[in-house]
Amino acid sequence: MTASSTNPAQLEGITFENEIETAKKEIAELSGSVDAIVIVAHLGDNPTATGVTSSQLLEGLSEDQLSKVAAVIDGHSHTVENADVNGVPIVQTGTQNTSMAAVTIDFAADGSFSAKGEVWDYEKAAGFALNEDGEAAKAAAQAAYDNCIIEIDPILAEEVALTGAPIWGGYIYYDYAEPRIVETTMGDLVCDAFKYYGGLFAEKNGISAPVIGVENGGGVSSTLPYGIVTRGDILNAFNHGNTVDVISVTPAQLYTALELGLTMTGQDENGRLITEKASGSFLQVSGITYSYDPAAEAGSKVVSVVLDDGTALSKDDAETALLVVTNNYVATFEGFNAAAKQGELGGEDQIVMDYILYLTNDGADALTIDNVANRIIIAGDKSPETYEVVIPIKAADGSEFDFAGKEFEISVDNEAPEKVTCEADGIHMTVAKGAHTFYLTESSDAVPVYTNNYSGSGTFTTDDGYYHLYFTVDQTTLG
């Protein structure tokens, strides 16, 4: 996984070997010198993301090799794993401090052992009693953390701008990251920033080629919140430490790079994209519009690429010069990796922050991007023109208050609000296909809700993530 998701320039001299064969080699080397082996892995439970899962790793070991392995402590997929494969427990604790795992290994007098894995919710885990050494280690870690925070917090808390709408990106809910599947407002914003500063670079250097901004979906790590945006919010969204490169490419090379991120396999009858093979290489763009067929064969999904001035680009054109501005990781993608580098603009997070300040008159105005710019088009789209959204209403105090029959004002995409009567399961609304942001106008504290029929977000039951798929209401304010 590291070889495919890390900038190759940072991996020179490093070879990645087969995971199962490597595990066998390590087990052989450790056997006889240890009582039990715990495998610490970063594989997860999604084979399309890493090539082999932690379960498949264990299934690839012989019975003798398995007898020496007590447990697997896993990561990468941000899921909760609490499995037992061939007698070996696998644990992974999800993400964002939602859970904690414990592995207990019992050793018998004859040297044999047995192991048990458990995954607890965070509340139970936080109450776990530590011994004296554990308390000392916890105190030392807390002290180190506190010292760092004293220096870092004021920097991260620096207010950069205000938004009039969330700028959506990353994992909105816990299911998957939106920019890996669909165009997002955050993807549009960062690509616009690349294009803008790329245009200034071209002007300064006398380059007349069309300028295109490109960002990989995996590089858009989070949403800029509704309201105050801090430097910490921007660093969280662009947390890979990438720089921004300017490269000269041809249309043929651009088509190749676009194809790399189009690994989805089709659409269902409701228009939802089949996302099991969603890729962090899915490209957000500015300066072009591209259409693709999700059901086409890999390598042949891109149907057309058109510049903003209406010029269609040919996938066979290996002559025309285009100026692509992107991060230094995307610049290594197949297609771009043979392109000539023209310059470097600076850190990705700084470029985006500077552009936000430019758009907001140094923070004096609110930044509002209500919806995507429709730069990524699905050819032969199967989506119905509308879809229904159900947004539950929950009581602020956690009680089982019945909101059925109560009337609320809901704004969609900052349009004029409309009065909607709550049904037994929540607010029902019908909206046009695509991404939408819902606001509960009665409460300025209510976190906006995001839905998108193409990714499936908000159209089916989902775990809470950074945002909730419901509105919270102080029921005491209702008549």
C-alpha positions in Angstrom: 0.0 0.0 0.0 2.8 2.4 0.8 4.4 1.9 -2.6 1.2 3.0 -4.3 0.1 5.9 -2.0 3.4 7.6 -1.2 5.4 9.9 -3.3 7.9 7.6 -5.1 10.6 10.3 -4.7 10.5 9.5 -0.9 10.9 5.8 -1.5 14.0 5.6 -3.5 16.1 2.6 -2.4 13.2 1.0 -0.7 11.8 -2.4 -1.9 8.4 -3.7 -0.9 8.2 -7.5 -0.7 5.2 -9.8 -0.6 3.5 -9.4 2.7 2.7 -13.1 3.3 6.2 -14.3 2.3 7.8 -11.6 4.5 5.6 -12.7 7.5 6.8 -16.3 7.0 10.4 -15.1 6.9 10.1 -13.1 10.1 8.3 -15.9 12.0 11.1 -18.3 11.0 13.7 -15.8 12.3 11.9 -15.2 15.6 10.9 -18.7 16.4 13.0 -20.2 19.2 14.0 -16.9 20.7 10.5 -15.6 21.8 7.5 -17.1 23.6 4.9 -15.7 21.2 4.7 -13.4 18.2 2.3 -10.5 17.8 2.0 -9.2 14.2 1.5 -5.4 14.1 0.1 -4.7 10.6 -1.2 -1.8 8.5 -3.4 -3.9 6.1 -7.0 -3.6 7.2 -10.0 -5.5 5.8 -10.3 -4.0 2.3 -8.2 -6.0 -0.3 -8.6 -3.4 -3.0 -6.7 -0.9 -0.8 -3.7 -3.0 0.1 -3.7 -6.1 -2.0 -3.9 -8.4 1.0 -5.9 -8.1 4.2 -4.8 -9.1 7.7 -7.2 -12.1 7.4 -5.6 -13.2 4.1 -2.2 -12.8 5.7 -3.1 -15.4 8.4 -4.8 -17.7 5.9 -1.5 -17.7 3.9 0.5 -19.1 6.8 1.0 -22.8 7.5 -0.4 -24.5 10.6 3.1 -24.6 12.2 3.6 -20.9 11.5 0.2 -20.0 12.9 1.0 -21.8 16.1 3.7 -19.2 16.8 1.4 -16.2 16.3 -0.6 -15.0 19.2 -2.5 -12.0 17.6 -2.6 -9.4 14.9 -3.0 -5.7 15.8 -4.2 -4.1 12.6 -4.7 -0.7 11.0 -5.2 1.2 7.8 -8.9 0.6 6.9 -10.2 2.8 9.8 -12.7 0.0 10.6 -13.4 -2.0 13.7 -12.0 -5.5 13.4 -12.7 -8.1 16.1 -12.1 -11.4 14.3 -10.6 -14.7 14.9 -8.9 -16.4 11.9 -7.6 -19.9 12.4 -7.5 -19.4 16.1 -5.6 -16.0 15.9 -7.4 -12.9 17.0 -7.3 -9.7 14.8 -8.1 -6.4 16.4 -8.4 -2.9 14.9 -10.1 0.1 16.6 -11.6 2.2 13.9 -10.7 5.8 14.0 -11.1 9.1 15.9 -10.9 7.4 19.4 -14.2 5.6 18.9 -12.8 2.3 20.3 -10.0 0.6 22.1 -8.7 -2.9 21.8 -7.1 -5.3 24.3 -5.2 -8.5 23.5 -4.7 -10.9 26.4 -2.1 -13.7 26.1 -2.1 -16.5 28.7 1.0 -18.6 28.9 1.0 -22.1 30.3 3.8 -23.8 32.2 4.7 -25.9 29.2 5.3 -22.8 27.1 2.1 -23.0 25.1 -0.2 -20.0 25.0 -3.7 -18.8 24.2 -4.8 -15.4 23.2 -8.1 -13.4 23.2 -8.9 -10.1 21.5 -11.5 -7.7 22.5 -12.7 -4.3 21.1 -14.4 -1.9 23.5 -16.2 1.3 23.0 -14.2 4.3 24.1 -16.2 4.9 27.3 -15.5 1.4 28.6 -11.9 1.6 27.4 -11.3 4.9 29.2 -12.3 3.3 32.5 -9.8 0.5 32.2 -7.7 0.3 35.3 -3.9 0.7 34.7 -1.2 -0.7 36.9 1.5 1.5 38.4 3.7 1.3 35.3 0.8 2.1 33.1 -0.2 5.2 35.1 3.4 6.4 35.0 3.5 5.9 31.2 0.2 7.7 30.8 1.3 10.6 32.8 4.6 10.9 30.8 2.7 10.8 27.5 0.2 13.4 28.7 3.1 15.7 29.9 4.8 15.5 26.5 1.5 16.2 24.7 0.8 19.2 26.9 4.2 20.7 26.2 3.6 20.4 22.5 0.1 21.8 22.7 1.3 25.0 24.5 3.4 25.9 21.5 1.2 24.5 18.7 -2.3 25.5 19.8 -2.0 29.3 19.3 -0.8 28.6 15.7 -3.5 26.2 14.9 -6.2 28.4 16.4 -5.3 31.4 14.2 -8.5 32.4 12.4 -8.1 32.6 8.6 -11.5 33.2 7.3 -15.3 32.7 7.6 -17.4 30.4 5.5 -21.0 30.8 4.5 -21.2 27.1 3.8 -19.1 24.0 4.6 -16.4 23.4 2.0 -16.9 19.6 1.7 -14.0 17.1 1.5 -12.5 14.1 3.2 -14.6 11.7 5.3 -17.8 13.5 5.9 -19.3 10.4 7.4 -17.2 7.3 8.3 -18.1 5.3 5.2 -15.6 6.7 2.7 -14.0 9.9 1.6 -16.2 11.8 -0.9 -13.4 13.3 -3.0 -12.3 9.8 -4.0 -15.6 9.2 -5.6 -17.3 12.5 -6.7 -16.5 16.2 -7.3 -16.5 18.1 -4.1 -16.5 21.8 -3.2 -13.2 21.4 -1.4 -11.8 19.7 -4.5 -13.0 22.6 -6.6 -11.5 25.2 -4.2 -8.0 23.6 -4.1 -7.9 23.1 -7.9 -9.0 26.7 -8.4 -6.1 27.8 -6.1 -3.6 25.7 -8.2 -5.0 27.2 -11.4 -4.9 30.8 -10.1 -1.3 30.7 -8.9 -0.3 28.6 -12.0 -1.7 31.4 -14.1 0.4 33.9 -12.3 3.4 31.7 -12.8 2.7 31.3 -16.5 2.3 35.1 -17.0 5.5 35.8 -15.1 7.4 33.2 -17.2 5.9 34.0 -20.6 4.1 30.7 -20.9 1.0 30.8 -23.1 -0.3 27.2 -22.6 -3.7 26.6 -21.0 -3.5 26.2 -17.2 -5.2 23.3 -15.4 -5.4 22.7 -11.7 -5.4 19.0 -10.5 -5.7 17.4 -7.1 -6.1 13.8 -6.1 -9.1 12.9 -4.0 -6.9 11.3 -1.4 -5.2 14.6 -1.0 -8.4 16.4 0.2 -8.4 15.1 3.7 -11.2 17.0 5.4 -14.0 19.6 5.3 -13.5 23.3 6.0 -16.2 24.0 8.6 -19.3 26.2 8.4 -18.2 29.4 10.2 -14.7 30.1 11.5 -11.9 28.5 9.6 -8.6 28.3 11.3 -5.0 27.5 10.2 -5.5 24.2 11.9 -8.5 23.4 9.7 -6.4 24.0 6.6 -3.5 22.0 7.9 -5.9 19.1 8.7 -7.3 19.2 5.2 -3.8 19.2 3.6 -1.8 17.1 6.0 0.5 15.2 3.7 3.2 17.9 3.5 2.9 18.1 -0.3 4.4 20.9 -2.4 2.7 22.3 -5.5 4.5 21.6 -8.8 4.0 23.1 -12.3 4.5 20.6 -15.1 4.1 20.7 -18.9 2.0 17.9 -20.2 0.2 16.9 -23.4 -3.5 15.9 -23.7 -2.5 12.3 -24.1 -0.7 12.4 -20.8 -3.6 14.1 -19.1 -6.0 11.4 -20.3 -3.7 8.8 -18.8 -3.6 10.5 -15.4 -7.3 10.9 -15.3 -7.8 7.2 -16.1 -5.7 6.2 -13.1 -8.3 7.4 -10.6 -11.3 5.9 -12.4 -11.5 2.5 -10.9 -15.2 2.4 -10.0 -17.1 -0.3 -11.8 -20.5 1.2 -12.5 -23.7 2.6 -11.2 -26.7 0.9 -9.6 -30.3 1.6 -10.7 -30.5 4.6 -8.2 -27.5 6.2 -9.7 -25.2 5.4 -6.8 -21.6 4.7 -8.0 -20.2 1.3 -7.1 -17.5 2.4 -4.7 -15.7 -0.8 -3.6 -12.8 0.2 -5.8 -12.9 4.0 -5.1 -9.4 5.4 -5.4 -7.5 8.2 -3.8 -6.2 8.9 -7.3 -9.6 10.1 -8.5 -8.8 13.6 -9.8 -10.6 16.8 -8.9 -9.9 19.5 -11.5 -10.1 23.2 -12.5 -9.7 24.6 -16.0 -11.3 21.6 -17.7 -14.4 19.5 -17.6 -14.1 15.8 -18.1 -16.8 13.1 -18.6 -16.3 9.4 -17.9 -18.2 6.2 -18.1 -18.0 4.3 -14.8 -19.0 1.0 -16.4 -16.4 1.1 -19.2 -13.3 -1.0 -19.1 -10.4 0.2 -17.0 -8.2 2.5 -19.1 -11.0 3.5 -21.4 -13.4 5.3 -19.0 -12.6 8.9 -20.0 -15.1 9.9 -22.7 -14.0 13.6 -23.2 -11.9 16.4 -21.8 -12.8 20.0 -22.6 -10.9 23.2 -21.7 -12.9 26.0 -20.1 -12.8 27.9 -23.4 -14.7 25.0 -25.1 -11.7 23.4 -26.8 -11.9 19.6 -26.8 -8.7 17.7 -26.1 -7.8 14.5 -28.0 -6.5 11.5 -26.1 -4.2 10.9 -29.0 -2.7 14.4 -28.9 0.9 14.0 -27.8 2.0 17.5 -29.1 -0.2 20.3 -27.6 1.3 21.8 -24.5 -0.8 22.1 -21.3 0.4 23.6 -18.0 -0.8 21.4 -15.1 -0.5 22.6 -11.5 -0.7 19.8 -9.0 0.9 18.5 -5.8 4.2 16.7 -6.0 2.6 13.3 -5.4 0.2 13.6 -8.3 3.1 14.7 -10.5 4.4 11.2 -10.2 1.2 9.6 -11.6 1.5 7.6 -14.8 1.1 10.2 -17.6 2.5 13.0 -15.5 5.7 11.2 -14.4 7.2 11.8 -17.9 6.3 15.5 -17.9 8.8 18.3 -17.7 8.7 20.2 -14.4 8.5 24.0 -14.9 8.6 25.1 -11.3 7.4 24.8 -7.8 4.9 27.2 -6.1 5.3 26.3 -2.4 3.5 24.2 0.2 0.1 22.9 -0.7 -1.5 24.2 2.6 0.0 27.6 2.2 -1.2 27.9 -1.5 -4.8 27.1 -0.4 -4.7 29.4 2.5 -3.3 32.3 0.4 -6.1 31.7 -2.1 -8.8 31.7 0.6 -7.4 35.0 1.8 -7.4 36.3 -1.8 -11.1 35.3 -2.2 -12.2 36.8 1.1 -10.3 40.1 0.9 -7.9 38.9 3.7 -10.7 37.4 5.6 -13.1 40.4 5.5 -15.7 38.6 3.5 -17.2 35.1 3.9 -16.2 32.3 1.6 -19.3 30.6 0.3 -19.3 27.7 -2.2 -22.8 26.3 -2.2 -22.2 23.5 -4.7 -19.8 21.9 -7.1 -19.0 23.5 -10.4 -20.0 20.3 -12.4 -16.5 19.8 -13.9 -16.8 16.0 -13.6 -19.6 14.5 -15.6 -20.9 10.9 -15.7 -21.6 9.8 -19.3 -24.8 7.8 -19.6 -25.8 8.8 -16.1 -28.4 6.4 -14.7 -29.5 8.7 -11.8 -33.1 9.7 -11.6 -33.5 13.5 -11.8 -34.5 13.6 -8.1 -34.0 11.6 -5.0 -35.5 11.6 -1.5 -33.6 12.6 1.6 -34.7 11.7 5.2 -33.0 13.7 7.9 -33.9 12.6 11.5 -34.4 15.2 14.2 -32.9 14.4 17.6 -33.4 16.1 21.0 -30.5 18.1 22.3 -30.7 16.5 25.7 -30.7 13.0 24.3 -34.3 12.3 25.3 -36.8 10.4 23.1 -38.7 13.5 22.2 -41.3 13.0 19.5 -40.9 15.6 16.8 -43.5 14.2 14.5 -45.9 16.9 13.4 -43.5 19.7 14.3 -42.7 22.2 11.5 -39.2 23.3 10.7 -37.6 25.7 8.2 -35.0 24.0 6.1 -32.7 25.6 3.6 -31.1 23.6 0.8 -27.8 25.0 -0.6 -28.4 28.4 1.1 -31.6 28.9 -1.0 -34.7 30.4 0.5 -35.9 28.2 3.4 -39.1 26.2 3.1 -41.3 24.9 5.9 -41.3 21.1 6.3 -43.4 19.1 8.7 -41.4 16.4 10.5 -42.6 12.8 10.0 -42.1 9.9 12.4 -38.6 9.2 11.1 -37.5 12.8 10.3 -37.7 15.5 7.7 -38.5 14.2 4.2 -37.3 16.3 1.2 -37.0 15.6 -2.5 -34.0 17.2 -4.2 -32.3 17.2 -7.6 -29.6 14.6 -8.2 -26.1 15.4 -6.9 -24.6 16.9 -3.8 -26.6 19.1 -1.4 -26.2 20.9 1.9 -29.1 21.2 4.3 -29.4 23.8 7.0 -31.9 24.0 9.9 -32.6 27.7 10.0 -34.2 27.7 13.5 -30.8 27.1 15.0 -27.4 28.6 14.1 -25.8 25.9 16.1 -27.2 23.0 14.0 -24.4 21.4 12.0 -25.3 21.3 8.2 -26.1 17.9 6.7 -24.6 16.7 3.4 -26.1 14.3 1.0 -25.2 13.0 -2.5 -27.0 10.2 -4.4 -23.9 9.5 -6.4 -21.7 8.6 -3.4 -24.7 7.4 -1.4 -24.0 9.8 1.5 -27.1 10.7 3.3 -29.3 8.3 1.3 -28.9 5.3 3.7 -28.1 4.7 7.3 -24.5 5.7 8.1 -22.3 5.9 11.1 -21.6 9.3 12.5 -18.4 10.8 11.3 -17.0 14.3 11.4 -20.6 15.4 10.6 -24.0 13.9 11.6 -26.7 12.7 9.4 -29.4 14.4 11.6 -30.3 17.7 13.1 -30.2 18.3 16.8 -32.9 20.6 18.2 -33.5 22.1 21.7 -37.0 20.8 22.1 -37.8 23.3 24.9 -37.8 26.1 22.3 -40.7 24.5 20.4 -44.3 25.6 20.8 
